[in-house]
Amino acid sequence: MIRTILVPMAGLIDKGAELARVGKEIAKRENELAGLEARLADDRFVNGAPPAVIEKQRARIAQLRQELATLHEQESRIREL
């Protein structure tokens, strides 16, 4: 079980640096997501790859979407500080 602890961070972090860090993480995941989606949009890949590989790619896409949602939430919270 994962537990989340929220700690008031106003005044404790460098807001600009933290926004830059989160922005880099968002960009990294968006690039990976775009690549995976492009791969799954390619009929040659989908028709030639084993089903397990396709499922693994789809699972990674779902994971990346969840990570991006979390990162966007973090970015929003940091902006509000």
N, C-alpha and C positions, 0 to 999 in steps of 0.2 A: 504494500500500500504506500502510495506517495502522498506525503503531506506537504502543504504549502504554508510557509510562515511569511506573513507580511510585516515588514518593518518600515516605519516612516523614514523616508530617505531624504526628504527636503533638507538641504543644507549639508548633507553628508557626502554627496557625490558631485562630481563635475558633470553637470547636466549636458553640456556640449559634447564632452568626450563620450558619455554614455549613449547619447543619441547617435553619435558617429559609429560606435561599436554595434549598436542594434541595427543601424542602417546597413552596415557591412554584412551582418548576419542575414538580414532580409534579402539583400541583393544576391548573396551566395545561394540561398535556398531557392529564390525565384529563378535563378539561372539553371540550377539543377532540375527544378520542376519543368521549366520550358524544354530542356533537353529530353527528359523522360516522356513528356507529352508528345513531343515531335517523333520520338522513336515509336511510341504506340500508335501514332497516326500513320505510320509507314506500313502499308499493307504487306510489303515484302518481309519486314521484320516480324510482324504479327503472324503471318502465314508460315514463316520458316522457323520461328523460335518454339522451343518446347513450352507446353502450357505452364509448367512450373516457373519458367523464366518470366513469362507474361504476368503471372500472378504476383511474382516478386516485385516487378516493376509497378504494378498497380498498388500494391501495399506501400511501396516507397512513396508513391505519389500521394496517397492518403496521409501518410506520416508527414510529408513535407507541408501539405496543406494545413495540418494541425499545428505544426511548428510555426508556420507563417502567421496563423491566427494568434498564437501566443505572443509572438514577437511584435505584432502590430498592437496588441493590447499593452505590452510593456512600453512600446514607443509612446503610445497615447498617455499612459500614466506618467512617464518621465516628462512629457511636454506639460502636463498639468502641475508639476512641482513648482 
